[in-house]
């Protein structure tokens, strides 16, 4: 689930600035909602955008804060989470490059967002973006497609937290993440894991010890091998069988 927004009066970085021509140079434009736009429409959108950079572990916005902008992740990974009344954290999703955030029409953010790795985003004033979208049915259709994809991810998350055991949860998480990377042109048997083991545990509803133990077990079963900054999937059959359970 990646619907969230930035406060309009918060830059969050020391290098907040307008960037012209950013749409032309964007590496994820073809995988984002922007792919529906013609060159002249991209120029118009570019004039509305600001490029912002967030160091790792920097908060983009807080849960419950006043909403005021939308943004598109172009580099890095952002974790989205809810703080529970007892102080615990439930991660509800990870935003990857190409994810356009802030499309939910809510006055306040329902989640908090924090950069997992150094992140780059294009930020738009919410009111300006809504005015821009108005009258562009082709862009609205593209946004609805992305909304359907986000709903599918949310349903997958509900299933992960429900009836699956630890092995099944971890296998499904890795395969889903691999599919999301492939969707933005990064198809590989090596799945980057910029998030921590604790992040994965908070997303899957497990303990960090269980996540580490499960990865070790899958490695012993030759389903995967742990590599620097990620895992390499060795047996898709074994992982598919677990994820489908």
N, C-alpha and C positions, 0 to 999 in steps of 0.2 A: 504494500500500500504506500503510494508515494504522493498523495495529494497534500500539499502544504505550501505555505507562502512565507515570504520575508516581510518583516516590518518595513514600511515605506521610509521611515526616518532612521533606519539603522543600516549603515554600510557594512559593519562587521569586519572591515579590513582597513589597512592604512593606505591602500592604493586604489581607492574607489575612483573610477574615471570612466568617461565615455570612450567608446572605441568604434571608430568608423571602419567599415569594411569587414567587420567581424563575421558577418553572415557568409561572405565569400570565402573566408579562410576556415570556417567552422568544419571540423573533422567529422562531426556527428549530424550535420544538417540533414543528410539523406535518410537518417534513421529516426529523426525526431518529427514532431508535428509540422515543422517548417518545410518538410519535403513537399507539402501540398501547394506551396506558394510559387508564383511566377517571379522572375527576376525583379520587376518593378515593385512587386509586393514585398519582396525581401528587402529592398532598399528602404521602403517605408518602415518595415519592422525594425531594421537596423538603426534607424534614426530614433526609435523609441527605447533602445536597449542601452544598458550599461554593463560593462564587463567587470566582474568582481572576483577576487581571489581570496580563498579562505585556507589558512594553514590547518594541518591536521589537528583535531581535537578542539577546533574553534566552533562555537555555537552559531548557527545561522539564525535560529529563532527559538523561542520558548513556547512550550505548551500553554495555551490560554492567552497568549499575547494577541494584541490587536492585529488583524491581517491587513495587508495593504499593497502587496505586490505578488507577482508571479515570476518564476525564473526557470531557466533551462540549464540543466547540468551538462557541461561540455567536457569536463575532465574531472577525474577523481570519483570517489564514492562517498555518499552521505547516508548516515544511519538515521532512521526515523523511529522515535520511541515514545511511549506513554509512561508517565510516572504514576505508580499506583499509590493509593492512600497509605499503605504500610511502608512506603519508601522504596519498594522494589521497582525495577525497571522492566518493561516488556517492549522489546524491539519488534516493531510491526513491519519493517521493510528496510531495504537498502536501495537507494537511488543510484543508478549507474549513468554514465554518459548517454545522452539522448533522452533522458527522462525529463519531461516538462512538468514542473511542480507548481502547485497553487491553483489548479483548475477547479477545486471544490469551492462552491459558493458559500463560504462561511465567514462570519464576521471575525471569528477568532480561530487561531490554530488549534486543531484537535490533537496535535502531536508536537514534540520538540524535534529539532534537526541539528545534527552535529557532523562536521566533516570527519570521515574516517581517515582519509588520506588528503593531501593537499588538493583542494577542489577549485575549479573554475566554473563560474556560472554567468549566464546572461540574465540580467534582472530587468523587469518591466514594471512600471506602475500599474497596479491592478485596474484602475479606472481607464487609463490610456489603452491597456491591452484589450479590455472589453469593448471599448469603442472601435478599436482596430478590427476585432473579430466580427463585429456586427456588419452584416452585409456580405460576408465571405462564407457561403455555404460549403464550399470545398474544404476550407480550413476547419469548419465545424464538424464535418464528416470525419476528418482526420483525427480531431480531438476526441470524437466519440469512439473511434477505433481504439485510441489509447486508453480511454476510460474503460472500455471492455476488457482490455488487456490487464489493467490494474485490478479490475474486479476479479478476473481469473486468478491473479496472484494472491488476492485476499482470500479467495476460496481455498487455494492451495495451502495458505497459512493456517486456516481453520482446520483443515484435514491433518496437517502436520502436528498441531497441538492436541488433536483429538485421539484417535485410536491407534496411532502408530507407536512402535517401540523405538528405542534409541537408534538401533542400526538402520531402521527404515527411515527415520527422520533425517539422519545425517546423509544417507544415500540420496533421498529425495531433494534435500537442500543442495547438494553438490550438482546433481543433474539439472535442477531448475536454474541454478546459477550459470552453469555451462550453456544452457539454452538461451539465457538472457544475453550473455556475452556474444553468442553466435548471432543473435538477432541484430546486434550493432556491428557486425562484421568482424568479430574476434573469435572465430570458430577454431577450437583447439581442444586436444585431450588434456591440456594443462589448464587448470582453473585457478586464476588468481584469487587469493584470499587476503585482501588488505585488512579486513576486519579481524579482531582478536578472537581467541577461543571463547572468551567471556561474551563477546558480542554474539557469536554463533549460539552459545548456550542460552542467552537471553531471548534470542529469536525462536529457538526450538523448544523452549520450556524445559531445558535440561540444566544440569550443573556443569561447570567447566571440567570437572574431573570425568564426568560421563562422556563429554565430547572428546576429550583427549584419549580416553580409554577406547572409545568406539573407532576413532581414526587409527589407533594402533592395531585394533582387531582387524579392520578392513585392510590394513597394510599387510598383516600376517596372512590374510586370506588371499593376498595378491590381487585384490580388487582395485587398489590404488597404491601410490607411493607418495609420501610427503616430500615435497621439494621446497626450496627457499621461496617464501611468499605465496605458497599455494599447494596444490596437490595435482598429481598426474594420474588420470583415470586409466587403469590398465585393463579392467574387465567390465565392459559395458553390460554384458549379460548378467553378471552377478549384481551390479548396481541397479540395473533395470528391474530385476526380480525383487529386490528389496524395496525399491521405490513403489512398485506396483502392488505390494502386499496390502 
